[in-house]
Amino acid sequence: MQMDNFTSTSLLPQLSTCDSKMKKAIVTLKKLSLKNKRGEEATSMGHSFWQKAKNIRVKNSNITNIGGDLNQTNNYYGFDVTSFEGKKITPDMIASATPAVPIVFKGRGELVEQGVTVLCQQGPRFLAILGAGGMGKTSLALHIMNSALVKKKFAGRFYFIPCELFKDADSLIQGLIHVMKLTLHENQSKNEVLFDHLQAAHDDLLIIFDNFETPWNHSGSKMGVKYLIEKIAQYNVVSLIVTMRGSGGPSDIPWKKLGGKSGIPTLSPDAAKEAFKAFASDNLQNMGNYESEIDSLMNQLEYVPLAIRLSAQHVKRVSMKVLMRMWKTHKTSMLNEDGRELDRLTSVSFSIDLSIEVFRIRGNALRLLSAIAFLPDGVPMWSEHLGEVFTEKKEWDLEVSTLLDSSLIYDQYEGIKMLAPVREHIDLNHRIGQDDIDQLEKFYAQFLQNLSNNDMEAQPILKLHINNIEKIFKTQISGGHSKTSHISAVKIIIRFERFVSVSIGLMDLILQKDENIKEEDEVDLKLLRASALRWMGRFEDAEDEVMSVKECLNEEENISKSEADILGRCFDTLQNIYYVQDQYEKAINMNLQAEKYFKQSENQWAQANSMSQLGNIYYMQDRYKEASEMFSEAQQLFQQIGNELGVAECLQRLGDIYRMQNKYDVAIEMLSNAQKQFGSSGNQLRAAECLWSLGELYRKQEKYDEATEMILKAQKQFEEIGYKGVAWCLWTLGNIYRAQGQYAEAVDMFSKAQMQFQMIGRIVDAAWCYENLGNTHRHQGQYGKAEKVCTEALELLKGFPGEKYRIGWTLLEFGHLFFDMKDFVEARRKYEEARDTFDSHGQLEKEVDKCSEALAELNEAEATASISK
């Protein structure tokens, strides 16, 4: 009699005379039939993925869904469940479902070593490989199992159980009996066979439960599975590896977890690129320069192994450029394996949906998942903020715990985040509701208002949320759903230079979309935008924006105070645009115009600031006397109006003047006091500038350790705020290295500084780096290199004839170079040019004296050379 074709309805009459065992079988089959009918009825009452899985068909799948001993496995991995109902699990089925050790395996060597170490210690060991779907947990387990040390210890006694075939403890036991090739005798239960074998075993053996989330999370089976694995773990000869989705190992067994708290990590950028190239194989050849495209794609995929493998297959047909476009357009829907039905190994989307079903993500948990997917930064400090965002529910601990357990999200520095492939899929298929976006907008509007006025305290906090703020506000502005004032938000964000691109993006959108914007708000935004564009080095765009405001105003004498103030702001912004381009004469003209209009508007702070700005211009022109007068006047006015920050800025600039005049003690005192005031007020930029100036002071005093300490502190602060002062730190470090004879390090620093200055449009400063490179090469006897970079410096400085100090020094260095090369005629010509350049400035007497000393030394050298001849 074939059990496969056995039904309770067709055979009941024939069984009426059977013995009691057969009658018991009939009763069992009736119950099974009734149970199946109830199951079918249950599907009509609501969504049940377990029942829905019966309708899934995946052709050519090597994995079956069959539990033995008439145990139906409602498998949710994409197999044809109905075609195997009633069949027993066979060794061939298990073998077909057991993957080979993957050939492409990058960036996991350290984790493999850790796993091998755990398993090869004395006695039984329990290793848990946990994490999200698509992270390569099975691949890692296979490579650990395949290592030489593990093979030696277990000598072939390792048993791989593909748990996607099994739904409960009973079917797992049958699977173990199959892979261990045990014999089931009459009157002997499967439990007895398995545990008698383990009891009798004398040699170490290893069991790998792969995809253990299947039986562990199956409805009604967890306790039985828990008891089973705990019983197995009690045998001294048994070591275990379990791979499963989630962040916690099953049962109370003392698992050694690989990776971090959330499971095994994504690949490193280098390993991800190696893996992508290995999967793409020869298809990447003759595709031109594709390195940057690969780097960009790997970054957008957040280095998830399955996403990398599935994306690489497209390179067989299309270029990297097209592949990038496909990802931008189709996101996770393109991450499917060609020619195969979808399952957890061939589709990122299927793998994500599987986790949602396995861990029963419903209701508020799914709502939270959708919100996290919408937010690029996730939810920083979630335990504090979630109740503030979604005010109708104060505690979200249970939902967060469920999502963390599923590994659909992970925790990082007290926040919860989501990997890019998961985020893109959830955002597409479980989109956040408009009501939740509105609540997020209100939360972040208040969040910005509550930021500390101390920028050094506020910036690290804002940095955690800035991408969320940008996306939420842009979504609301674009969709016309704004519930708060985005102009107020922009005015707060623009305080932080690091986020200037965010500010510009929001301002552009407001000016484009808000048809009801007030005139004064439009003017404010345009001038703020011009300042932001100037900061980014987009000088022409910045000037055009200012002119669009200025041209709408009358510059006559009878204008109102408010109009005068706007005009003053226009000229002040233009002054700053010219100043950073080293166009000092234009900047001075704009400054004088700004000061005139600020006097008309009676804006005392703006008047004091204009004086200070004029002092900055004189300082950059090495006109220290005029600069000192301007800073002193501005300082007095700032004191009158009670502006402590303005007073500190003037103190800083006066300290810089004393530094340039080699008055070290008074300079150090002034700069140290200014640095403390900036630190206490939270002005990180000015504090970093003071640190740099102090480093320069110590360098001139040949206190190189103190100088290096100050410069590195300044560099760190500049990097934190995204400021261009990093280039000046590199320049100073180059000088410190050169002074100590570390020429290779000096060349490296000057070269990096030069490239940064060139990129941000600081041409004069780039030329100054060339001059310093020339000096360094000359000290190394590399005269050809020195001549080349000095020539480059003079070429750049041709466009800035007012830079007498820098032009003069470059000519002087050129003279030193020709002197060392014994070309005394050319050396004299350069020394004289340098002297005349310094002299034309009017305030560079010390530099003129240096040229005279150089000429005197040259005269002696020529005389000595003449005598020797």
Secondary structure, DSSP 8 states (H G I E B T S, - for coil): --GGG--TTTSTGGGTTS-HHHHHHHHHHHHHHHHHHHHHHHHHHS--HHHHGGG---TT-S---B-STT-B----SS--GGGGTT----HHHHHHHS----S---S-HHHHHHHHHHHTSSS--EEEEEESTTS-HHHHHHHHHTSHHHHHHHTT-EEEEEGGG--SHHHHHHHHHHHTT----TT--HHHHHHHHHHH--S-EEEEEETTHHHHHSTTTHHHHHHHHHHHHTSTTEEEEEEEEBSS-STT---EE-SBTTBS----HHHHHHHHHHHHGGGGTT--S-HHHHHHHHHHTTT-HHHHHHHHGGGGTS-HHHHHHHHHHHGGGG-B-TTS---TTTBHHHHHHHHHHHTT--HHHHHHHHHHHH-TT-BTTHHHHHHHHSTT-S--HHHHHHHHHHTSSEEETTEEE--HHHHHHHHHHS---HHHHHHHHHHHHHHHHTS-S-HHHHHHHHHHHHHHHHHHHHHHHHHT---S-HHHHHHHHTT-GGGHHHHHHHHHHHHHH-TT--HHHHHHHHHHHHHHHHHTT-HHHHHHHHHHHHTTS--STT--HHHHHHHHHHHHHHHHHHHTTT-HHHHHHHHHHHHHHHHHHT-HHHHHHHHHHHHHHHHHTT-HHHHHHHHHHHHHHHHHHT-HHHHHHHHHHHHHHHHHTT-HHHHHHHHHHHHHHHHHHT-HHHHHHHHHHHHHHHHHTT-HHHHHHHHHHHHHHHHHHT-THHHHHHHHHHHHHHHTT-HHHHHHHHHHHHHHHHHTT-HHHHHHHHHHHHHHHHHTT-HHHHHHHHHHHHHHHTT-TT-HHHHHHHHHHHHHHHHHTT-HHHHHHHHHHHHHHHHHHSS-HHHHHHHHHHHHHHHHHHHHHHHH-
